[in-house]
Amino acid sequence: MAVATGDERLKQASALTRLMRRPELGALAGLILVSVFFWSMASSQMFTLSGVLTFMSPAAQLGILAIGASLLMVGGEFDLSVGSMVAFAGLIFGTAVTVLQLPLLLALLVTFAMAAAFGALNGQIVLRTGLPSFIVTLAFLFIFRGLTLVGLKWATGGSTQMRGIREAVADSALAPLFSGQAFQGLFAWLAERGMIDTFASGMPKVTGIPVDIIWFLGLAAVGTVVLTRTRVGNWIFAAGGDQNAARNSGVPVARIKTALFVTTACCAALVAILTVMDTGSTDARRGFQKEFEAIIAAVIGGCLLTGGYGSVIGAFFGAIIFGMVLIGLTYTQIDQDWYLVFLGGMLLMAVFFNNIVRKRATGER
Amino acid sequence: MATAAVRETARPHAAAATGTPLIEVDNITKHFGSVIALAGVSLDVYRGEVHCLLGDNGAGKSTLIKTLAGVHKPSTGTFKVDGRPVEFQSPRDALDAGIATVYQDLAMIPLMSITRNFFMGREPTKGIWPLRFFDFAEADRVAREEMQRIGIDVRDPEQAVGTLSGGERQCVAIARAVYFGAKVLILDEPTSALGVRQTSMVLKYIFQVKQKGLGVIFITHNVRHAHAVGDRFTVLNRGQTLGTYTKDEVNLEELQNLMAGGKELQDLSAELGGTV
């Protein structure tokens, strides 16, 4: 029988097939393409250490959201409320430190607990009603945005902006974890030995790495390991691929999905805290439309809209592409508003590409 | 009544099989509100035998499978596993008792790799939390070995299950149940959507599983497939068993007639000039 000896019509899985099977391939290709484009078009400033850090900062803020979004998408759900959650968590955090004057640690706990609770609420509504998460979280997109406006006016006595947050937490021992730069000692040391660029005064041009970039790198690494190397990761793929099949095989689908909604909301809260601590203020437009950018980054990273397939490292690359284009355009003569055109075009290309890759991976014809 | 008489003659043959039956249900019924899905079903399966459950659509096959698999609780009647009465609260209980059900949708995810599917929900891990990881080296090795045992040459256990043929997928699903310690396999129409060659591959594997000493309940409405691997045949009609027969008691045509309620099919056959 032909099957016993191997079907002669099937070729050996080549290195190329194996590569094609990786969901993040498209994002990596896109990143290389965009890098080459700016390498040739933009000033050489863009790819110096300080130039890289400049585009990595917006990439990091989007990327942290995209990491949560990609995990959730692999798990078969969406969260359109993350952008509004950034604003809402910013309000909670700001109120905790300025109005209630809580110490930073408590304010952090309150903010994350609130985000986790609302993430769990999103998840429970989706799981119990069986409604698409798209529509449930779309409702929360408006609910959180509205609550933020109302809350800000209440907390500040009529303004939609809240200030004085940096001053309120400046002397906390935890503050360096969420604001400023890391590895300043290392950079000073490198500058002394002339291993990095310095100003004439001997001060290094780059004094450290902004903490949001460290969070971005760290979370991307943890997310990738969890998704691809652990039992929970397998459950995420299974829950997103076919929740009935997963449930019949003993995968705790409801628990996994709830945990993913909580993770996504906590990623939004982290972005809120990082940006609020950085600027010292928060306002009602924080995170506006970030949910779409995060989902686009995840899709560029190889996530299928139908769930069960995708990667965190892909979303990581996707977010860097965004940062690179957003900042890169300022180094060129190109009108910056092309950014939006690029965003849409990139999404369309990614979806086409993912479709092809998926068909190859599954042998679908 | 004729059905009762048939069952009487069938019993002695059943007893001829060795030891206690792995599963034995006696006269079970199942009601859903006013609907009587099962109205007295008796069935048993022994180690190393393939017991075919035949029945047309609506005969109560699905309800019976779900009862055996622990999804439904029978309304009346006894259900014994290894001679001991059991009352399953959930499918998990049935699995723990060694009863594994391979449903038609196979509980396989096309986009996931063979290894990931094979170990879905029961992933081997190594290391200590938080550094406890999915043991892919071990999982890939087992998956490759188990596939080889069936005769599917998997060059790459990382390939997606979607790339396998329907028959191969069915075999992977069965192999998974066997690997995780099933004593009784309930196969829900494993050949219904398959071509001729794929079917023979699955039937061959069912035969292998039986020779390993497992009991197999093979649900089908294809008499030909049933007769190819079955040792005994139970026909289900309108929620009742019409009797159990051994292979030498019954031929293809008789089974076909029993299943379709006999007369109607003969009439139809005459009407269509013998083409059914």
Boltz contact constraints between the chains, C-beta under 6 A:
constraints:
  - contact:
      token1: [A, 3]
      token2: [B, 201]
      max_distance: 6.0
  - contact:
      token1: [A, 4]
      token2: [B, 151]
      max_distance: 6.0
  - contact:
      token1: [A, 6]
      token2: [B, 153]
      max_distance: 6.0
  - contact:
      token1: [A, 12]
      token2: [B, 155]
      max_distance: 6.0
  - contact:
      token1: [A, 13]
      token2: [B, 155]
      max_distance: 6.0
  - contact:
      token1: [A, 13]
      token2: [B, 156]
      max_distance: 6.0
  - contact:
      token1: [A, 229]
      token2: [B, 133]
      max_distance: 6.0
  - contact:
      token1: [A, 229]
      token2: [B, 134]
      max_distance: 6.0
  - contact:
      token1: [A, 230]
      token2: [B, 133]
      max_distance: 6.0
  - contact:
      token1: [A, 230]
      token2: [B, 134]
      max_distance: 6.0
  - contact:
      token1: [A, 231]
      token2: [B, 123]
      max_distance: 6.0
  - contact:
      token1: [A, 231]
      token2: [B, 125]
      max_distance: 6.0
  - contact:
      token1: [A, 231]
      token2: [B, 134]
      max_distance: 6.0
  - contact:
      token1: [A, 234]
      token2: [B, 116]
      max_distance: 6.0
  - contact:
      token1: [A, 234]
      token2: [B, 123]
      max_distance: 6.0
  - contact:
      token1: [A, 237]
      token2: [B, 112]
      max_distance: 6.0
  - contact:
      token1: [A, 238]
      token2: [B, 109]
      max_distance: 6.0
  - contact:
      token1: [A, 238]
      token2: [B, 120]
      max_distance: 6.0
  - contact:
      token1: [A, 241]
      token2: [B, 109]
      max_distance: 6.0
  - contact:
      token1: [A, 241]
      token2: [B, 111]
      max_distance: 6.0
  - contact:
      token1: [A, 241]
      token2: [B, 112]
      max_distance: 6.0
  - contact:
      token1: [A, 242]
      token2: [B, 109]
      max_distance: 6.0
  - contact:
      token1: [A, 245]
      token2: [B, 107]
      max_distance: 6.0
  - contact:
      token1: [A, 245]
      token2: [B, 109]
      max_distance: 6.0
  - contact:
      token1: [A, 248]
      token2: [B, 107]
      max_distance: 6.0
  - contact:
      token1: [A, 249]
      token2: [B, 107]
      max_distance: 6.0
  - contact:
      token1: [A, 249]
      token2: [B, 120]
      max_distance: 6.0
  - contact:
      token1: [A, 249]
      token2: [B, 121]
      max_distance: 6.0
  - contact:
      token1: [A, 250]
      token2: [B, 121]
      max_distance: 6.0
  - contact:
      token1: [A, 251]
      token2: [B, 121]
      max_distance: 6.0
  - contact:
      token1: [A, 308]
      token2: [B, 111]
      max_distance: 6.0
  - contact:
      token1: [A, 309]
      token2: [B, 111]
      max_distance: 6.0
  - contact:
      token1: [A, 361]
      token2: [B, 160]
      max_distance: 6.0
  - contact:
      token1: [A, 362]
      token2: [B, 110]
      max_distance: 6.0
  - contact:
      token1: [A, 362]
      token2: [B, 111]
      max_distance: 6.0
  - contact:
      token1: [A, 362]
      token2: [B, 160]
      max_distance: 6.0
  - contact:
      token1: [A, 362]
      token2: [B, 162]
      max_distance: 6.0
  - contact:
      token1: [A, 363]
      token2: [B, 162]
      max_distance: 6.0
  - contact:
      token1: [A, 363]
      token2: [B, 163]
      max_distance: 6.0
